[in-house]
Amino acid sequence: MQVDRGKVFNILVATLCIDRISSSSFMQYSLLTMQYKLTNPVGERVLEKKAPIQVIIPKARVEADDFLFSMRLRVGGKPSGSAIILSSDGTASVSNYYRNATRLYQFDLPYDAGKVLDASVFPSSTNDEGEDGAWVVLTEKAGVWAIPEKAVLLGGVEPPERSLSRKGSSKEGSSQGERRNLTFSANIAPRRTSTEAWDAGDKQTAALSAGIVRRNARDEESEALLGHLFHEFLTSGQVDGSLEKLRTAGAFERDGGTNVFARLSKSIVDTLAKHWTTTRGAEILAMAVVSTQLMDKHRKHQKFLQFLALSKCHEELCSRQTGHCLQMIVEHGEKLAGMIQLRELQNMIYQNQSNSGNHLLGSLWDLIQLVGERARRNAVLLMDRDNAEVFYSKVSDLEEVFYCLDRELEYLVRTDQQYGAQIQRACELSNACATLVKSAMLYRNEHHTWYPSPEGLAPWYSQPVVRNGLWNLAFFMCQLLSKRSGVDGSSTSDLFSHLEVMSDVLLEAYTGAVTAKLELGEEHTGLSEEYQSRRDVLLHALYQQAKCFLDAQYQDAKWIPKEPREVIHTKLFSHLLSIARRHEGYQTLWDVSCDLNDSVLLRNLMRESMGPKRGFSYFVFRQLYSSRQLPKLLRLGEEFPEDFSTFVKEHPEIAWLHELFLHQFSSASETLHQLALSQHNALISTAEEDMNLKVAKHGPTLAERKRLLNLSKIAALAGKDTGYDSRIKRIEADLRILKLQEEIIKLVSEAEEENISSGQDLLLPRNLIELCLRGANPELSLLAFQVFAWTSSSFRKSNKTLLEECWKNAADQDDWGTLYQAYTAEGWSDDETLRILRKTMICQASRRCYGPESETFEGAFDEVLPLRLEKSEEALILKDSSLSSSSVEAILMQHKNFPDAGKLMLTAIMLGGEVEEGPAPME
């Protein structure tokens, strides 16, 4: 209860309520205002209501009696009609009716300020005596703080239970809602808008909004306990029983940013100054208090790490957590170390400007203003702070620096400025970014024992928002380098040096991100491609600029080199080579090695720069292969046999050269043989081009394939290993088939010839035979048997049906009905009959396949298809012509003219085969 001048009584009323639907209990808090009124004519004072009772909190958790009676009420501050409630747990909540709803604002500093001891109202700044001023609170550790009216209006939130309390349809639903009740003690507390709600990537634009941090009573108790134990450690250095107490309080149950250890770490590095500073603008640059405050934070955070170690909480966090909580704690230290170095950099820049008489503020100052302004707009309590003060206080939100670089670089470095000014401002920003990231890396190296297992954990500077900011600035610097005409060499040299450092920092950030993705087994293709693309852009820009520096030096008539050209080149490219080595910038390594003409450097790089799959050696082989430097390629292949064996497996067109170089003639013969008969396009390498083999656009020609087969034959003769005779016979057979393909293509129709020979594709034997069967030329029928002759025995067996079709086609090439009529009408003699039959196609085919001078690569035709039938088979064929053919005679017996001209047809095939035993002509 609050008594105002002895006349007005403001009473906080707590009502225990029961939801009839869900049977759940809750508390409702109301404000009752009473006043004394004089009665006439006696003049007695009567206590009566001054205004209707006002509900402050519609629904809250049921509290114990001692907690309820410990609450204190204050009314009268701004906004008009608001009230503040102080609880025994040290919280202060302002209730205000705004926009047709009751809204609550809980006072909360961005660091541990202790409990709120009391609250009051500032006198009004106007002459209106009836109007009060802003609320002020007295805190346990941070002194007196004012709560601006704007903070209450914009930071207040409507309790979620206001709309949920009358909609529960079941006990379950209502109980779930009750677990989210808004209370003053330690349940859901409306908080100021903070960076905890900001997205880590593309954060929302600066806007004043309200957020709710949903934490239960156990979280609040464990956080309070941790703060108390740490405070005792700071004063006494004792940590007795801290681990067990924190275990009992559940301090290790949550992970990540909601863990109490991470929250306390964040509160340490984000601590604001105790008093509002009156310094504004650039004057803050000269203040030592900023550096002092950062060092105090650093010492306190180091003490916090010592507390974790001595109390063995560090071991507990490592064993029970996934690593995110501990990662956040040590990253707070990284960011704080980076902020300290950034402050030193800003001091140095300010001193240099003061000594030179230049009072213009640089791009780093503008960046600080941008980041500080964003932080102020997202936190109402920071509205009255200076941008620079906010920037150096909000250490945990260091990613905002890179967010502003990504989104506001055009403001920081304007294109309408002079080119020299753009370079200066870009270098200043680059120096700041490199300082932040390198300080974080140095901190990580020095404190590596504090970190959790790194598997799957990417550092904060590998987050997308940081990478995008670094890339935007680095790419802008590349563009500045491309417009270097008309600028003095010192400025361009500074820009080049800063770009080297920026590239190194950016690529290290990408390496951390890709490594984390790989360790987690997540999809990383897009990230890897982005990393490689940006790496190539940066390294190419640096390489081209280095070459321009060298060219400019040698073109300067006044410049006298004091060292040999190779030494100058090596010094200039040293940093670039170092970056390219670590990040697999193979093109840059190759270009630099070629420019220096240093074969020793090239070989050393091939041994050192090994990538995850193939490495730099494979890249060198590919470059030499594409540039036709085959002798050098083969020599390097001898020095790196394992890598070169992988390369030649994917480039069989040069594998035979490597095998010949190693005197492995039999292997080279086999490789050449496979290469000549391969169906793969563009198999002829630059080696064959050097040997006057004209490579067709779509693949090797038939002549080139013959050349490869001849080379295979020569290699087989040189090797003379076991079975080389059969290999030579196979090669000769394939040469004959290639020659047959040329003949067949010439005999087909003009349209088919254009279609087939346009790409000089190698046709399979079966395709050649089918092409012969489709042709109308009688010579094609005979060429089909030629193809069969130079294939293997297994081919003839597996294509027996096709062979039968060839005999049927050969029989159709002559008009046997006309021949028979002429034979009977003209009465041919035996010699005349033999002379005419020798000209028939089946006689010529029989001579090719079964004659005494017939040649085949493997086996004989009669193994697959004999010339004559056995007597028993002949009878069966005559009875049923649908039976499978087992000889040439059986095939001919199915011919339409066989009943009349059968004796002539049989005489023809016997004549061609020169069968000694059998019937005489026409017998």
FENNORPE-V15198 format. One line per field, one symbol per residue. psi: psi as a letter, one per 30 degrees, with the letter a starting at -180 (. if undefined). Layout:
BEGIN
psi = ???
END
This chain:
BEGIN
psi = kkkjggekkjkjkkkklkjfefglklkkkljkkllkkkklfeglkkklkellkkkejeklkklleeeeffkkkklflklkgllkkklfgglkkkkkjkhgkkkkkkkklgljgaljellakkkkflfjffklalkkkjlefgakkkjleeeeeffklkkffefffggkfleeeeeeeffgkklfdgbkkkllklfffkkfcjlllkkjlklkjjkleeeeeeeeeeeeeeeeeeefgkgkgeeeeeeefgfgellbffkeeeeeeeeefgkllfkkkfklbfffefkffeeeeeeeeeeeeeeeeeeeeefgfeeeeeeflffeeeeeeffeeeeeeeeeeeeeeeeeeeeeeeefgjgkkafeeeeeeeeeeeeeffjefgeglkeeeeefeiefhfffefeeeefgefeejkfflleeeeeeeeeeeeeeeeeeeeeeeeeeefhfffklkfjgjkleggleeeeeeeeeeeeeeeeeefhfkgkleeeeeeeeeeeeeeeeeeeeeeeeeeeeeeefglkgeeeeeeeeeeeeeeeeeeeeeeeeeeeeeffjffkjkflleeeeeeeefeeeeeeeefghieeeeeeeeeefhjfeeeeeeeeeiklfeeleeeeeeeeeefggieeeeeeeeefieeeeeeefefifffeeeeeeeggieeeeeeeeeeeegkfklhfkafefefghjjkleglkleeeeeeeeeeeeeeeeeehakgfeeeeeeeeeeeeeeeeeeeeefflleeeeeeegeghkkkleeeeeeeefflfkffeeefeeeeeeglleeeeefheeeeeeeeeeefffkifeeeeeeeeefhkleeeeeeeefflefeeeeeeeflfgkklekaleffejlellleeeeeeeeejfflkkgleeeeeffkfgeeegeeeeeeeeeeefhkeklllkg.
END
